[in-house]
């Protein structure tokens, strides 16, 4: 597993890399998620300080769910977790790119591999892929 926490040079304690969470009034920063092998963009999510800490501690992607207003381990319901292989931080330390291994083949709650499975073509959205799983069988009906 990828070691994400860095040992402190001056002590035996672990130190967490700090991001600029205060730049956004909600304390949320965008996390762009890519397949670590292909570079395919799988999804965009948001992280707060707790999601960042949990991601660093576990090596599995954690996000802040804006709809549920709670911490969310990606794949906690579906089993389609994201194992973090590499993290890139932008120049302002307010956006991250997580390069992941997508377990189970799908990152999107609609059952598609990527949340970006539709393409604009004129005035239409064209579906470019088939779902990997049936979301109703995983999440039930709403």
Buried (B, 14 or more C-beta within 10 A) or exposed (E): EEEBBEEEEEEEEEEEEEBEBEEEEEBBBBBBBBBBEEEBBBBEBBBBBEBBBBBBEBBBBBBBEEEEEEBBBBBEEBEBBBBBBEBEBBEEBBBBBBBBEBBBEBBBBBBBBBBBBBEEEEEEEEEEEEBBBEBEEBEEEE
